[in-house]
Amino acid sequence: MAGRKPKAGSRTRKLNDKSSGSVKNKLREASQQASGDDASHLIDERIKSLGDWRGGKLAEVRRFIHEADSGIVEEWKWMGTPVWSKEGIICTGETYKQVVKLTFARGASLADPKKLFNSSLEGNVRRAIDIREDEKIDAKAFKELIRAAIKENHRVRDSNSKPSTKPAANPKTNADEKPLQRRSNKKEEVILLSGGNPQIAKGEGDAPVQAYIAAMPGWKREIGERVDALITQHVPKVKKAVKWNSPFYGIEGKGWFLSFHVFTRYVKVTFFAGQSLKPNPPGSTERGKEARWIDIYEDDLLDETQMVKWIKQAAKLPGWMS
């Protein structure tokens, strides 16, 4: 989310050490997230490290973004992605071999009279601008799009901050997963456990997984739908199940390679052989052994390109045998 800062002593601090190695190594060290001056420094280094027209384009759109609104904050997320935010994410700046891609978090809700959006047009939430080497940017129209994105973020924040008409959760419940409320369903009522995680009966196949996803509250449902769709698309022989109130994905005879779970503020996507993935997903603990994960928050953009790479790698590795 906007403004989430790295902990003191985090790996991003190493960037100020001149002995930390090459620019690429520095960027690799900063694979978690940063905001403010730390993030700005990382974006500077990214632009320098590109060493071609992409660096110039990224620097140019960065300047336009800050000219549109001086209050915009720079962040660094998702294994090294520049992010610009104000009251939520405005857009990200990714670089590929042929394009510089600017993905607007709520682009589908923005008016675009100059037709700047030319990529990711099929979705219901995001839109993107792919800029090629020989293309010029309409600075005026682009700045208007940035301002419109800020207004949309403000509208969404205001809408989300309105008092809820739902009854308050029982204050006596503890951190263990215990029933808090029921989600209406024509066929049955689904209990939402602590953190909003759906309670779905243990079962094999796609049906219980889809029941779980359908019961995921609010914005988290879209995350579940996208992760499930990416797995189904890129792992045709995937085996699905719900265990311990979480969807599991695996390969017959090889075990489970991925699961996800709803928490109060985020969705946790866990790779059971995450230590063997390149690059490693950012989340880990000493007790987690081989597992690594990524926590996806409401204002985060799901990096589908990286997610697909992890999914393909994980599906080829020996999984967790339950």
N, C-alpha and C positions, 0 to 999 in steps of 0.2 A: 504494500500500500504506500501511497505517497508519504514521504518523510520518514520512512522506517530507516533508521540509521544503524550502521555496523557497530558491534560492540567494541569497546576499547581494546586495543591490542589485536584486532582482527587482522586477517591476512592482507587486507587492502592497505594497511599502514606500511607494509614493507615497500610500497612503491616509492616512498621518500628516501629509501636507502640506495645510494648510488651503486652499491656493490651487489644489487639484487639481480643483475644479469641483463639480458637483452629485453627489448620492448615486448617481444612475444612472450617471454617468460614472465614478465611483469603482469601482462594481461591475463595469463593463465593463472597466476597466483591470486588474482582478483576475481576468481570465479564465483564468489558468493554474491554480495550486493553492497552497494555504497550509495550515499546521497551527499548533496552539498559539494564542498570543495573536493572531497575524495572522488566523487563521481565525475566532476568536471575535469579533474586531472586525468582520469582514466579515458575519458572521451578525447581529450587532447592527444593522449598517447595512441589511441586507436586511429585517429586521423593521420598522425605522423607515420604510423606503422604501415598504412595502406600503400603509401608511396606512389599513387597514380591518380587518375581522374576521379576515382571513388572518394578519395580523401577530400578533394576539392569540393565535390558535390555535397558530401556530408557536412563540411564546414560551412558551406553556403546556406543549406537549409537550417542548420543550427543557428546561424545569424538571423535568418528570417523569423525563426521561432521566438527568439528573445526580443526582436524588434516588434513583434505582434503584441507581446505582453511581458513587461520587465519582471513580473512576479513569478514567472515560470521556473520551476525547480528541476535541476538535472539529477538523474539517478542512473544507477548501473545495476542491471538485474540479469537473471537467466543465463548464467554461464558467459556473461560478457556482452550484454545488449544495452546500448544507450537508450535512456527513457526520459521523456519530458512530461512533467506533471504540474497540474494546478487543480486542486479540489478533486483529484483523481488523475489517472493516466490520460494524457492527451494523445501521444503517439510514441512509437519506438523507431529507431533508426538502425536497420540491419543492412549489411553489405554482402553482396554475392558477386560472382565473377562478372555477370553481365549487367547487374542493376544495383542501385541503392534503393532499398524498400522502406517506405515510411508507412507503418501500420497504425491506423487510428482506432483506439479502443472502442469508441462508440460511433464509428464512421457511418454506419447504416442509418443513424438518426439525424445526420447532418445534411443540410441543403448543399448541393454542389453544382451551382449554375454553370461554372466554367468546365465541368467534367474533368476535374483533376484526378479523381479516383479511376484507376484503370486496372486494378487487381483485387483479388478477394471479393469479387462482386456478388458471389452466390450466397454469402452468409447473411444472417439476420442481425448481426452485431457489428462486426468489424468491416473496414474498408481499407484499401492500401493504395499508395502511389508508387509505381515502379519508375525510377528515373534512370535512363540510359545515358551513355557517354555523350552522345551528340544532341541531347535534349535540353532545352532551356526551361527554367521554372518560371511560371507566372507569379512573381513575388506578391503582387497585390492580392490576387485570388487566394494564394496559399496562406497569407497572413489572416485573411478573412475566415478561412477554414479553421485555423488555429483558434481564433477568437470564438467561433461558433462551437468548437469542441469544449472550450472552457465553460461557455454558457450551458452546454448540455450537461457537463459534469456538475455544475452548480444546481441545475434543475433536479438531477437524480439525487444529489445529496439532500436537497430540501425535501424531496419526496420520501426518502428513506428515514429522515429525522422526525417525521410526523408521528405523534403519539399512536402507539399500537392499540387496537381495540381488542386484541387477544388477551385472555386471562393470563395473569402473571404465573410463571413457573413456581412450583412448590419450593420455597426457600430451604426446606429441610433436606432436600435431596443432596447426596454427596457426590464425589467425583466419579464413583462407579457408575456404569451404565444402568440407569433405572428409568422406567417409563416416566416421561414428562407430559406428553400430549399425544393425541391421536390425529392422524391425517385422514380426512374423509376419502372414501373410495367407493365407487358404485358396487364393486364386488365384495370388498372387505375393508375394514379399518386397519391402517398400518400405524403401529406405535412408533413414535420418534423417541429414541433414547437420549441420554445426556449428550449435549452437543448437537442434537438434531439428527443423529444417525438412525436410519430406518431399521426397525427390527423385522427381519425377513427370515422365515423358516429355512433351515438348512436344506439345500436341494441342488441337484445336478442339472446342467443344461442352461439354455439361454433364458427361459421363462423366469426363474427366480432372480436372475441378474437384471432383467428388464423391470421386474417389480420393484427391486431395490432402487434403480435409477429413477423410476417414475415417482417414488416417494421421497427422493432427495429434495430438501427444501430450497426454494428460491433460486438464486444464481448458481448454486452448487449442482443443480440438476443438469445445466448446460455443460458443466465440466465433465460430469459422469457420462453424458451422451457422447461428447466428443472423444473422450478416452476410449470408450467402448467401440465407437465407430472406427477409430484409427486402428485398434487392435484387430477388429473383424476384417478390415480392409487389407491389412498388411500381414496378417497371420491367418491364412485361409483355414488351416486345420486346428484352430484354437479350440480348446476345451474350456467350458465355463461352468462355474458353480458359485453358490453362496455358502460361505462358512463363517461362523462367528460374526454374523451380521456384517459381512463384507463380501463384495464380488471378488472372485478369484479367476485367474486366467492361466492356462497351462497347455502343455502338449502331452498327449497320451504317451505314457511310458517314460517321460522325462521330468514330470513334476510341474509345479506351479511356478510361473516366472513373474507374476505381477498381481497386486491387489490394491484396492483403494478403499478409503474409509472417511466418513464425514466427521469433522470436528466443528466446534462452535464458530471459529473464524476462518477455517480453511478446509480444503480437501487434501488428504495425504495420499499420494500415489507411491507405492512401495515396490521396488524391484528386489526380489529375494537374492539375486546374484549380482547386486548393484556394484560391488567392489570390482567386478570384472568388466564393467561397462566403461567405454571411452567416449567422452570424459565421464568421470563418476558423477551421478546425481548428487546434489549438494548435502542432503541430510544424512547424518550418521551419528551413532553413539558407540562406545566401546562394547556395550551389551548387544548391539545390533549385529555383530559378527559380519557376515557377508552382505547383509541387507543395506541398501541405500534408498533414499526417497527424496521426493520433492513436495513441498507444501505449497498449494496453490490458493492464494487469497482472492477476495472479491475483485480487487482492482488490478489483479495480475492478468496479463495476456498469456494464454496457453501457447507456448512455443511448440507448434505442431511439428516443425521440421526436426527439432531436437528430440521431441517425444517419439517420433517415428523411428529415429536412429536407435534410441534406447530399446524400444519395443522389438525391433528386428534383431538386435544383438541378444537381448534377453531370451527371446524365443529359441535361439540356437544353443543356449547354454543348459547344462543340467540344472533342473529347477529344485524347488523345495518339495519333498515328498511328505505329504500329511498322512 
